Amino acid sequence: MKQVELKQEANLCSRKIRGATLETYPFKYTVIDNFLSNDLAIRAMEAFPPLSDPCWEHAKDLGIEVKSRTTWKSEFDIPEHIIDVIRIVNSSLVLTAMSELFEIPKLMPDPYFSGGGLNVSEKNGHLDIHIDGNYHDASGLNRRMNLLIYLNPNWQETWGGELGIYTDNGDTLVNAVPPLFNRCVIFDSHDKSFHGLPNPINFPKDDPRRSIILYYYTKAERPEEQVEISEPHSALWRSKGMVDKRGNKARKYS
């Protein structure tokens, strides 16, 4: 897209964020439909690489997660059209709008794409209830926010795959957000923001669950009331008793 078109898209997304309804229970989150222009959303969906492409990392930890995600190292790894979406949601225009809505100042994107990128879940894919990691090794910043854009135009309720939002102990489902096409979900990321899709999905083989996921950070630490583990930690999984895949509460960092 041309620069002027990208700026128009970013301004449009910013206005939608500022006008969004912010839910505060069990943690702050918002759901915004028709987030991107329809043409851009379609182009981004069609630009997803096939799962045979070497850009994918395939996770198969039964009971924890079964999914595929990209292994981007920089923006130069990102396919055409999808890079337009990334530039928009990582722009200062969108960052400022998210900061204002969530009252988290000085948000920064992740140019290293540590965990962020494209996610695909095929039939029987799932993601256990969890909280996300809290620390960004590459920058030393604190993780504060997640943004997801769903690209599933044919979604049906029988397919499952809703994003589950849970109480602050992960025990009770509060909301199940369907992964509708061009739907954006933004939420606080902290030690009490439990989320996941623990039930195996039933998407057709030729039409997997697609999403773009990006993370945002601040130099400022999380507020004390959002912290259960002060040391850097990876994703902690409810079904494992709130430890990471290696069985640890905390981890070493660079």
DRENPATOR-936280 format. One record per residue: x negated, y negated, z negated of N, C-alpha, C in turn. Coordinates in Angstrom, 3 decimals, padded with zeros to 6 digits. Atoms other than C-alpha are relative to their C-alpha. Layout:
[node [X Y Z] [X Y Z] [X Y Z]]
...
***
This chain:
[node [-000.834 001.191 000.000] [000.000 000.000 000.000] [-000.875 -001.249 000.000]]
[node [000.721 001.259 -000.004] [-001.095 -003.577 000.586] [000.042 -000.629 -001.394]]
[node [000.105 000.620 001.316] [-002.118 -005.707 -002.367] [001.300 -000.688 -000.411]]
[node [-001.218 000.735 000.346] [000.996 -007.858 -002.195] [001.130 000.955 -000.357]]
[node [-001.037 -000.990 000.311] [003.218 -004.754 -002.201] [-000.242 000.633 -001.364]]
[node [000.331 -000.562 001.298] [001.385 -003.277 -005.166] [000.367 -000.967 -001.125]]
[node [-000.328 000.994 001.030] [001.801 -006.507 -007.114] [001.512 -000.101 -000.187]]
[node [-001.462 000.022 000.105] [005.507 -006.569 -006.313] [000.508 001.201 -000.789]]
[node [-000.384 -001.212 000.721] [005.844 -002.990 -007.540] [-000.335 -000.124 -001.486]]
[node [000.412 000.152 001.396] [003.910 -003.775 -010.719] [000.907 -000.982 -000.735]]
[node [-000.918 000.964 000.617] [006.090 -006.806 -011.412] [001.368 000.625 -000.246]]
[node [-001.293 -000.663 000.154] [009.214 -004.711 -010.864] [-000.031 000.967 -001.179]]
[node [000.130 -000.940 001.121] [007.995 -001.994 -013.256] [-000.092 -000.747 -001.330]]
[node [000.132 000.786 001.222] [007.053 -004.633 -015.814] [001.356 -000.522 -000.464]]
[node [-001.329 000.506 000.369] [010.538 -006.143 -015.718] [000.879 001.122 -000.537]]
[node [-000.811 -001.124 000.469] [012.110 -002.710 -016.140] [-000.410 000.407 -001.415]]
[node [000.467 -000.325 001.351] [009.935 -002.021 -019.190] [000.503 -001.030 -000.997]]
[node [-000.448 001.052 000.918] [010.785 -005.369 -020.754] [001.508 000.078 -000.261]]
[node [-001.445 -000.091 000.157] [014.491 -004.717 -020.193] [000.475 001.336 -000.540]]
[node [-000.361 -001.352 000.426] [014.398 -001.131 -021.481] [000.466 000.014 -001.454]]
[node [-000.423 -000.239 001.375] [016.076 000.136 -024.632] [-001.070 000.817 -000.718]]
[node [001.022 -000.696 000.777] [013.520 001.142 -027.247] [000.663 000.799 -001.111]]
[node [-000.466 -000.860 001.086] [014.503 004.112 -029.378] [-001.084 000.027 -001.076]]
[node [000.975 000.029 001.093] [012.854 004.175 -032.791] [-000.003 001.264 -000.855]]
[node [-000.042 -001.240 000.783] [013.827 007.591 -034.192] [-000.109 001.188 000.936]]
[node [000.866 -000.109 001.177] [012.014 009.845 -034.764] [-001.316 -000.762 000.131]]
[node [001.119 000.894 -000.251] [009.312 007.682 -033.167] [000.403 -000.865 001.178]]
[node [-000.365 000.929 -001.070] [009.305 004.888 -030.626] [-000.152 000.661 001.368]]
[node [000.076 -000.465 -001.382] [010.123 005.894 -027.066] [001.068 -000.694 000.832]]
[node [-000.990 000.562 -000.913] [011.990 004.639 -024.029] [000.070 000.863 001.247]]
[node [-000.242 -000.751 -001.231] [013.482 006.291 -020.938] [000.496 -000.988 001.049]]
[node [-000.324 000.970 -001.049] [013.608 004.258 -017.707] [000.223 000.745 001.308]]
[node [-000.302 -000.651 -001.272] [015.327 005.583 -014.596] [-000.309 -000.919 001.175]]
[node [000.334 000.746 -001.211] [014.452 004.528 -011.027] [-001.161 -000.965 -000.261]]
[node [001.108 000.832 000.470] [011.141 003.273 -012.358] [-000.792 -000.596 001.152]]
[node [000.704 000.458 -001.193] [009.269 003.037 -009.058] [001.000 -000.258 001.114]]
[node [-000.856 000.051 -001.182] [010.702 002.044 -005.713] [000.175 001.421 000.517]]
[node [-000.289 -001.368 -000.422] [012.311 005.121 -004.205] [-001.009 000.490 001.042]]
[node [000.955 -000.402 -001.042] [009.959 005.149 -001.206] [-001.346 000.399 -000.602]]
[node [001.285 -000.311 000.621] [006.854 005.076 -003.396] [000.096 001.298 -000.788]]
[node [-000.168 -001.230 000.764] [008.212 007.813 -005.662] [-000.009 001.226 000.914]]
[node [-000.022 -001.113 -000.958] [008.871 010.048 -002.652] [-001.396 000.260 000.552]]
[node [001.350 -000.172 -000.545] [005.417 009.424 -001.181] [-000.934 000.622 -001.042]]
[node [000.839 -000.572 001.050] [003.779 010.189 -004.518] [000.298 001.475 -000.202]]
[node [-000.383 -001.406 000.158] [005.736 013.437 -004.885] [-000.574 000.842 001.137]]
[node [000.471 -000.750 -001.159] [004.804 014.530 -001.372] [-001.520 000.100 000.054]]
[node [001.465 000.000 -000.010] [001.123 013.764 -002.060] [-000.598 000.949 -001.022]]
[node [000.539 -000.970 000.959] [000.815 016.344 -004.860] [-000.782 001.077 000.754]]
[node [000.769 -001.049 -000.678] [-001.984 018.724 -003.803] [000.602 001.381 -000.300]]
[node [-000.438 -001.366 000.296] [-001.131 022.426 -003.496] [-000.790 000.562 -001.169]]
[node [000.658 -000.542 001.188] [-001.989 024.468 -006.577] [-001.243 000.822 000.327]]
[node [001.233 -000.676 -000.423] [-004.674 026.261 -004.552] [-001.176 -000.965 000.117]]
[node [001.052 001.006 -000.128] [-006.635 022.994 -004.373] [-000.926 000.054 -001.219]]
[node [000.930 -000.071 001.135] [-009.801 022.941 -006.541] [000.152 -001.139 -001.004]]
[node [-000.184 001.107 000.944] [-008.628 019.719 -008.210] [000.774 000.423 -001.242]]
[node [-000.860 -000.433 001.100] [-006.379 021.782 -010.529] [-000.744 000.865 -001.006]]
[node [000.401 -000.889 001.081] [-007.163 023.344 -013.879] [001.258 000.724 -000.470]]
[node [-001.186 -000.793 000.324] [-004.776 026.172 -014.742] [-000.115 000.528 -001.426]]
[node [000.001 -000.423 001.401] [-004.006 026.654 -018.437] [001.031 001.104 -000.181]]
[node [-000.908 -001.104 000.281] [-002.497 029.946 -019.507] [-000.313 000.551 -001.383]]
[node [000.125 -000.421 001.386] [-002.481 030.181 -023.272] [001.402 000.354 -000.475]]
[node [-001.365 -000.411 000.288] [000.660 032.206 -023.922] [000.376 -000.396 -001.424]]
[node [-000.466 000.496 001.279] [002.669 030.730 -026.759] [-000.404 -001.433 -000.265]]
[node [000.458 001.382 000.162] [000.805 027.414 -026.432] [000.348 -000.821 001.241]]
[node [-000.312 000.731 -001.227] [000.880 026.216 -022.843] [-000.293 000.862 001.218]]
[node [000.217 -000.582 -001.318] [001.240 027.529 -019.328] [000.328 -001.101 000.998]]
[node [-000.194 001.116 -000.923] [000.748 024.730 -016.816] [-001.277 -000.212 000.800]]
[node [001.168 000.406 -000.774] [-001.627 023.213 -014.272] [-000.120 -001.519 -000.062]]
[node [000.212 001.441 000.007] [-003.202 019.777 -014.455] [-001.253 -000.339 000.799]]
[node [001.143 000.416 -000.805] [-005.636 017.815 -012.337] [-001.194 -000.310 -000.883]]
[node [001.260 000.243 000.710] [-009.260 017.324 -013.308] [-000.705 -001.217 000.586]]
[node [000.605 001.218 -000.520] [-009.821 013.816 -012.011] [-001.103 -000.500 -000.920]]
[node [001.086 000.624 000.750] [-013.055 012.143 -013.075] [-000.017 -001.513 000.203]]
[node [-000.081 001.433 -000.278] [-012.371 008.736 -011.523] [001.147 -000.225 000.977]]
[node [-001.094 000.320 -000.910] [-009.823 006.952 -009.364] [-000.284 000.467 001.429]]
[node [000.351 -000.430 -001.352] [-011.731 008.118 -006.275] [000.408 001.446 000.276]]
[node [-000.491 -001.370 -000.162] [-010.444 011.655 -006.886] [001.505 000.060 000.261]]
[node [-001.465 000.011 -000.002] [-006.803 010.584 -006.701] [000.530 -000.090 001.425]]
[node [-000.525 000.008 -001.363] [-004.771 011.326 -003.547] [000.668 -001.326 000.369]]
[node [-000.700 001.160 -000.540] [-003.383 008.586 -001.339] [001.449 000.017 -000.479]]
[node [-001.358 000.243 000.505] [-000.024 007.182 -002.530] [000.085 000.211 -001.514]]
[node [000.016 -000.150 001.453] [-000.533 008.627 -006.001] [-000.903 -001.065 -000.619]]
[node [000.873 001.048 000.527] [-003.401 006.168 -006.477] [000.752 -001.320 -000.093]]
[node [-000.803 001.223 000.095] [-000.882 003.388 -005.789] [000.782 -000.035 -001.309]]
[node [-000.740 -000.080 001.258] [001.224 004.574 -008.722] [-000.933 -000.242 -001.182]]
[node [000.947 000.145 001.098] [-001.839 004.794 -010.964] [-000.430 -001.457 -000.148]]
[node [000.407 001.405 000.065] [-002.956 001.275 -010.076] [001.107 -000.865 -000.587]]
[node [-001.129 000.774 000.524] [000.510 -000.039 -010.873] [000.127 000.161 -001.504]]
[node [-000.268 -000.212 001.434] [000.947 001.579 -014.276] [-001.233 -000.244 -000.869]]
[node [001.189 000.384 000.745] [-002.644 000.831 -015.283] [-000.317 -001.489 000.140]]
[node [000.241 001.421 -000.225] [-002.341 -002.818 -014.255] [000.271 -000.803 -001.270]]
[node [-000.223 000.870 001.156] [-002.446 -005.662 -016.765] [001.466 -000.407 -000.116]]
[node [-001.414 000.378 000.040] [001.145 -006.515 -015.793] [000.820 001.023 -000.768]]
[node [-000.734 -001.068 000.690] [002.472 -003.159 -016.948] [-000.512 000.182 -001.425]]
[node [000.553 -000.130 001.350] [000.096 -002.935 -019.921] [000.577 -001.054 -000.936]]
[node [-000.537 001.074 000.820] [001.320 -006.290 -021.195] [001.455 000.260 -000.358]]
[node [-001.413 -000.293 000.258] [004.964 -005.253 -020.840] [000.149 001.118 -001.028]]
[node [-000.054 -001.085 000.980] [004.359 -001.993 -022.741] [-000.424 -000.492 -001.381]]
[node [000.464 000.540 001.275] [002.433 -003.846 -025.445] [001.099 -000.789 -000.693]]
[node [-001.062 000.815 000.576] [005.319 -006.245 -025.957] [001.157 000.853 -000.489]]
[node [-001.149 -000.830 000.384] [008.029 -003.578 -026.038] [-000.316 000.827 -001.242]]
[node [000.363 -000.895 001.098] [006.157 -001.270 -028.429] [-000.737 -000.705 -001.140]]
[node [000.737 000.789 000.998] [004.386 -004.030 -030.373] [-001.347 000.644 -000.325]]
[node [001.365 -000.524 000.120] [000.991 -002.469 -029.760] [-000.890 -000.878 000.885]]
[node [000.776 000.929 -000.833] [-001.353 -005.247 -028.615] [-001.273 000.614 000.550]]
[node [001.309 -000.292 -000.579] [-004.401 -004.923 -026.402] [-000.146 001.450 000.450]]
[node [000.068 -001.345 -000.562] [-003.607 -001.636 -024.693] [-001.010 000.058 001.137]]
[node [000.953 -000.228 -001.080] [-006.253 -000.216 -022.386] [000.301 001.342 000.665]]
[node [-000.170 -001.281 -000.694] [-005.950 002.494 -019.698] [-001.255 000.847 -000.128]]
[node [001.123 -000.941 000.064] [-008.310 005.430 -019.242] [-000.578 000.200 001.399]]
[node [000.594 -000.175 -001.327] [-010.560 005.098 -016.158] [-000.703 001.346 000.167]]
[node [000.630 -001.316 -000.054] [-012.075 008.502 -017.042] [001.032 001.116 000.213]]
[node [-001.090 -000.976 -000.149] [-008.675 010.279 -016.857] [-000.250 001.260 -000.829]]
[node [000.244 -001.104 000.927] [-009.450 012.427 -019.886] [001.327 000.646 -000.392]]
[node [-001.278 -000.662 000.250] [-006.431 014.712 -019.766] [001.145 -000.584 000.790]]
[node [-001.059 000.608 -000.802] [-004.324 012.263 -017.768] [-000.094 000.420 001.452]]
[node [-000.034 -000.338 -001.417] [-003.283 012.890 -014.179] [001.308 000.639 000.379]]
[node [-001.193 -000.722 -000.446] [-000.845 015.232 -012.468] [000.174 001.263 -000.828]]
[node [-000.337 -001.257 000.672] [000.921 018.073 -014.251] [001.031 000.747 000.826]]
[node [-000.960 -000.860 -000.688] [002.728 020.986 -012.614] [000.243 001.228 -000.869]]
[node [-000.374 -001.225 000.715] [004.623 023.767 -014.386] [000.889 000.834 000.911]]
[node [-000.791 -000.906 -000.813] [005.888 026.755 -012.439] [000.960 000.791 -000.890]]
[node [-000.940 -000.845 000.734] [008.564 029.259 -013.443] [-000.704 000.684 -001.171]]
[node [000.517 -000.533 001.266] [007.978 030.451 -017.050] [-001.071 -000.876 -000.635]]
[node [000.905 000.938 000.648] [005.712 027.490 -017.732] [000.620 -000.561 -001.268]]
[node [-000.491 000.571 001.242] [005.977 025.944 -021.182] [-001.114 -000.775 -000.682]]
[node [000.948 000.808 000.771] [004.296 023.626 -023.666] [000.501 -000.040 -001.440]]
[node [-000.428 -000.092 001.395] [004.481 024.289 -027.393] [000.157 -001.386 -000.620]]
[node [-000.176 001.247 000.737] [005.637 021.581 -029.772] [-001.342 -000.387 -000.622]]
[node [001.333 000.414 000.422] [002.588 019.509 -030.663] [-000.073 -001.506 -000.209]]
[node [000.398 001.405 -000.035] [001.024 016.171 -031.415] [-001.284 -000.070 000.830]]
[node [001.150 000.132 -000.884] [-001.650 014.820 -029.097] [-001.259 -000.403 -000.762]]
[node [001.268 000.456 000.551] [-005.304 014.119 -029.726] [000.022 -001.496 -000.273]]
[node [-000.066 001.386 000.468] [-006.102 010.795 -031.340] [-001.177 -000.874 000.407]]
[node [001.251 000.738 -000.192] [-009.538 009.756 -030.111] [-000.536 000.251 001.402]]
[node [000.514 -000.062 -001.363] [-011.107 009.013 -026.725] [-001.527 -000.033 -000.023]]
[node [001.451 -000.098 000.100] [-014.698 010.223 -026.598] [-000.730 -000.984 000.902]]
[node [000.740 000.797 -000.978] [-015.679 008.256 -023.505] [-000.100 -001.468 -000.392]]
[node [-000.018 001.424 000.330] [-014.782 004.858 -024.971] [-000.046 -000.285 -001.497]]
[node [-000.094 000.234 001.430] [-014.424 005.332 -028.741] [001.296 -000.660 -000.416]]
[node [-001.284 000.631 000.301] [-010.866 003.986 -028.544] [000.976 001.003 -000.608]]
[node [-001.023 -000.801 000.653] [-007.809 005.264 -030.388] [001.214 000.154 000.905]]
[node [-001.148 -000.249 -000.876] [-004.992 006.894 -028.450] [001.281 -000.492 -000.652]]
[node [-001.180 000.626 000.565] [-001.710 005.048 -028.867] [001.288 000.263 000.771]]
[node [-001.220 -000.058 -000.787] [000.703 005.694 -026.027] [-000.135 000.968 001.173]]
[node [-000.091 -000.877 -001.170] [001.787 008.198 -023.342] [001.039 -000.552 000.961]]
[node [-000.970 000.355 -001.038] [003.527 007.426 -020.055] [000.142 001.173 000.955]]
[node [-000.283 -001.109 -000.911] [005.187 010.122 -017.918] [000.954 -000.471 001.080]]
[node [-000.922 000.238 -001.106] [006.814 009.827 -014.515] [000.342 001.356 000.609]]
[node [-000.455 -001.290 -000.520] [008.883 012.817 -013.388] [000.369 -000.129 001.473]]
[node [-000.231 000.004 -001.443] [009.150 013.719 -009.700] [000.653 001.320 000.409]]
[node [-000.737 -001.250 -000.227] [011.782 016.483 -009.515] [001.381 -000.316 000.581]]
[node [-001.259 000.471 -000.594] [014.511 015.436 -007.033] [001.122 001.022 000.003]]
[node [-001.037 -001.036 -000.088] [016.333 018.770 -007.048] [000.376 000.585 -001.360]]
[node [-000.146 -000.596 001.328] [016.417 019.304 -010.809] [001.444 000.351 -000.336]]
[node [-001.293 -000.448 000.490] [019.324 021.284 -012.228] [-000.144 000.415 -001.462]]
[node [000.054 -000.262 001.435] [020.188 021.792 -015.879] [-000.442 001.430 -000.315]]
[node [000.370 -001.402 000.247] [019.753 025.561 -015.576] [-001.498 000.245 000.150]]
[node [001.438 -000.155 -000.167] [016.107 025.008 -014.668] [-000.761 -000.264 -001.308]]
[node [000.699 000.374 001.219] [015.251 023.650 -018.146] [-001.090 -001.020 000.277]]
[node [001.123 000.915 -000.189] [012.038 021.694 -018.545] [000.206 -001.381 -000.579]]
[node [-000.206 001.293 000.642] [013.481 018.851 -020.610] [-001.136 -000.286 -000.981]]
[node [000.987 000.405 001.000] [010.980 016.904 -022.707] [000.691 -000.041 -001.359]]
[node [-000.564 -000.021 001.333] [011.789 017.724 -026.313] [-000.675 -001.007 -000.907]]
[node [000.486 000.971 000.973] [011.443 014.962 -028.899] [000.466 000.472 -001.369]]
[node [-000.266 -000.685 001.260] [011.229 016.287 -032.454] [-000.260 -000.899 -001.202]]
[node [000.226 000.711 001.253] [011.337 015.074 -036.036] [-001.472 000.057 -000.397]]
[node [001.416 000.194 000.297] [008.093 014.137 -037.764] [-000.689 001.196 -000.633]]
[node [000.660 -001.258 000.365] [007.449 017.712 -038.922] [000.078 001.026 001.131]]
[node [-000.100 -000.877 -001.162] [008.242 019.211 -035.507] [001.072 001.062 -000.105]]
[node [-000.966 -001.075 000.230] [011.110 021.301 -036.881] [001.306 -000.153 000.762]]
[node [-001.355 000.228 -000.496] [014.213 019.688 -035.416] [-000.025 -000.804 001.291]]
[node [-000.120 000.709 -001.264] [014.991 018.675 -031.844] [000.965 -001.171 -000.155]]
[node [-000.822 001.204 000.081] [016.311 015.115 -031.726] [000.583 -000.355 001.352]]
[node [-000.448 000.343 -001.345] [016.556 014.574 -027.971] [-000.726 000.878 001.007]]
[node [000.591 -000.757 -001.106] [015.953 016.598 -024.807] [000.185 -000.833 001.259]]
[node [-000.045 000.942 -001.120] [015.091 014.308 -021.891] [-000.199 000.757 001.311]]
[node [000.157 -000.709 -001.274] [015.755 015.840 -018.457] [-001.068 -000.644 000.881]]
[node [001.086 000.519 -000.832] [012.812 015.491 -016.030] [000.483 -000.443 001.377]]
[node [-000.621 000.429 -001.245] [014.803 013.637 -013.382] [-000.982 -000.747 000.895]]
[node [000.860 000.664 -000.980] [013.255 012.241 -010.227] [-000.105 -001.492 -000.290]]
[node [000.298 001.424 000.179] [011.610 008.828 -010.717] [000.423 -000.502 -001.373]]
[node [-000.260 000.381 001.386] [012.355 008.824 -014.450] [-001.326 -000.170 -000.726]]
[node [001.205 000.290 000.774] [009.688 007.261 -016.665] [000.328 000.104 -001.490]]
[node [-000.106 -000.081 001.454] [009.274 008.125 -020.346] [-001.302 -000.536 -000.586]]
[node [001.167 000.567 000.679] [006.934 006.084 -022.536] [000.215 000.199 -001.493]]
[node [-000.187 -000.181 001.428] [006.300 006.933 -026.169] [-001.294 -000.196 -000.784]]
[node [001.107 000.084 000.943] [004.091 006.282 -029.179] [-000.693 001.346 -000.109]]
[node [000.759 -001.223 000.223] [001.326 008.829 -029.570] [-000.705 -000.117 -001.338]]
[node [000.625 000.012 001.314] [000.415 009.522 -033.180] [000.231 001.342 -000.686]]
[node [-000.011 -001.294 000.688] [000.274 012.257 -035.804] [001.383 000.474 -000.412]]
[node [-001.359 -000.402 000.334] [004.058 012.353 -036.233] [000.906 000.014 001.230]]
[node [-000.818 000.029 -001.221] [005.209 012.103 -032.601] [-000.020 001.387 000.658]]
[node [-000.067 -001.372 -000.501] [006.024 015.781 -032.024] [000.834 000.050 001.278]]
[node [-000.705 -000.134 -001.272] [007.032 016.677 -028.475] [-000.455 001.296 000.675]]
[node [000.366 -001.202 -000.736] [006.915 019.559 -026.012] [001.173 000.560 000.770]]
[node [-001.059 -000.771 -000.652] [008.913 021.994 -023.893] [-000.305 001.469 -000.279]]
[node [000.438 -001.322 000.453] [008.552 025.250 -025.821] [000.706 001.170 000.670]]
[node [-000.742 -001.092 -000.639] [011.143 027.258 -023.886] [-000.452 000.157 001.446]]
[node [000.434 -000.200 -001.390] [009.912 028.826 -020.609] [001.002 -000.566 000.988]]
[node [-000.872 000.648 -000.973] [011.271 026.893 -017.669] [000.414 000.987 001.094]]
[node [-000.556 -000.876 -001.026] [013.263 028.358 -014.799] [000.015 -000.689 001.359]]
[node [000.092 000.680 -001.294] [012.172 026.173 -011.891] [-000.241 001.026 001.110]]
[node [000.254 -000.924 -001.109] [012.196 027.880 -008.462] [-001.487 000.065 000.344]]
[node [001.419 -000.210 -000.335] [008.890 029.251 -007.215] [-000.526 -001.076 000.944]]
[node [000.452 000.967 -000.999] [008.748 026.777 -004.318] [000.317 -001.441 -000.398]]
[node [-000.370 001.348 000.434] [009.874 023.772 -006.386] [-000.352 -000.162 -001.481]]
[node [000.411 000.038 001.403] [007.810 023.502 -009.612] [000.291 -001.365 -000.640]]
[node [-000.206 001.237 000.769] [008.163 020.869 -012.318] [-001.227 -000.895 000.184]]
[node [001.093 000.922 -000.301] [006.052 017.821 -011.369] [000.104 -001.256 -000.863]]
[node [000.028 001.263 000.734] [004.968 014.841 -013.412] [-001.376 -000.644 000.116]]
[node [001.228 000.774 000.148] [002.358 012.110 -013.616] [-000.071 -000.389 -001.471]]
[node [000.149 000.308 001.424] [000.993 011.634 -017.153] [-001.256 -000.837 -000.201]]
[node [001.127 000.877 000.290] [-001.225 008.798 -018.335] [000.004 -000.375 -001.473]]
[node [000.166 000.312 001.409] [-002.585 007.817 -021.747] [-000.607 -001.396 -000.138]]
[node [000.460 001.367 000.246] [-003.331 004.407 -023.262] [-000.560 -000.114 -001.411]]
[node [000.831 000.053 001.192] [-005.660 003.295 -026.037] [-000.152 -001.436 -000.517]]
[node [000.370 001.299 000.561] [-006.582 000.456 -028.372] [-001.271 000.149 -000.824]]
[node [001.131 000.036 000.918] [-009.692 -000.547 -030.249] [000.501 000.124 -001.427]]
[node [-000.581 -000.058 001.345] [-007.477 -000.987 -033.316] [000.440 001.424 -000.329]]
[node [-000.436 -001.313 000.428] [-006.778 002.140 -035.307] [001.520 000.048 -000.129]]
[node [-001.429 -000.166 000.213] [-003.300 003.564 -035.702] [000.389 -000.508 -001.386]]
[node [-000.462 000.384 001.337] [-001.204 002.176 -038.565] [-000.053 001.189 -000.953]]
[node [000.198 -001.051 001.001] [-001.684 004.125 -041.785] [001.161 000.978 -000.045]]
[node [-001.169 -000.873 000.099] [001.875 005.481 -041.750] [000.109 000.981 001.162]]
[node [-000.010 -000.906 -001.136] [001.184 007.198 -038.405] [-001.119 001.040 -000.067]]
[node [001.201 -000.838 000.084] [-001.931 009.037 -039.606] [000.176 001.107 -001.024]]
[node [000.048 -001.155 000.885] [-001.984 012.527 -041.073] [-001.432 000.536 -000.116]]
[node [001.388 -000.466 -000.043] [-005.570 013.390 -040.053] [-000.850 -001.162 000.501]]
[node [000.765 001.194 -000.364] [-008.038 010.519 -040.026] [-001.163 000.313 000.940]]
[node [001.104 -000.364 -000.882] [-010.849 012.407 -038.260] [000.508 000.197 001.429]]
[node [-000.405 -000.318 -001.368] [-010.818 012.783 -034.481] [000.499 001.435 000.110]]
[node [-000.534 -001.355 -000.188] [-008.702 015.744 -033.445] [000.562 000.147 001.408]]
[node [-000.626 -000.330 -001.278] [-007.447 017.458 -030.308] [001.499 000.179 -000.217]]
[node [-001.414 -000.328 000.169] [-003.822 018.407 -029.661] [000.140 001.074 -001.072]]
[node [-000.249 -000.937 001.092] [-002.465 020.223 -032.713] [001.366 000.636 000.217]]
[node [-001.163 -000.754 -000.455] [000.104 022.936 -032.103] [000.818 000.533 -001.182]]
[node [-000.869 -000.404 001.103] [003.087 023.653 -034.324] [-000.020 001.512 -000.211]]
[node [-000.070 -001.454 000.136] [003.180 027.386 -033.589] [-001.297 000.600 -000.556]]
[node [001.284 -000.467 000.548] [-000.482 027.674 -034.671] [-000.251 -000.546 -001.406]]
[node [000.190 000.547 001.336] [000.112 025.974 -038.009] [-000.729 -001.325 -000.008]]
[node [000.593 001.331 -000.133] [-001.045 022.535 -036.791] [-001.522 000.026 000.009]]
[node [001.417 000.025 -000.338] [-004.518 023.426 -035.612] [-000.117 -000.026 001.521]]
[node [000.194 000.028 -001.447] [-006.046 023.103 -032.160] [-000.239 001.414 000.528]]
[node [000.165 -001.319 -000.612] [-006.771 025.936 -029.744] [-001.163 000.789 -000.593]]
[node [001.145 -000.677 000.619] [-010.021 026.696 -031.583] [000.247 000.302 -001.480]]
[node [-000.327 -000.241 001.401] [-008.258 026.883 -034.941] [-000.452 -001.083 -000.946]]
[node [000.515 001.077 000.834] [-009.536 023.517 -036.187] [001.008 -001.134 -000.140]]
[node [-000.787 001.223 000.198] [-007.787 020.475 -037.662] [-000.675 -001.200 000.646]]
[node [000.777 001.104 -000.545] [-010.553 018.080 -036.622] [-001.044 000.570 000.940]]
[node [001.001 -000.442 -000.952] [-013.290 018.179 -034.019] [-001.173 -000.966 000.016]]
[node [001.137 000.871 -000.203] [-016.719 016.807 -033.270] [000.285 -000.920 001.187]]
[node [-000.202 000.947 -001.097] [-016.898 013.832 -030.940] [-001.336 -000.643 000.348]]
[node [001.254 000.611 -000.449] [-019.549 012.056 -028.936] [000.020 -001.503 -000.229]]
***
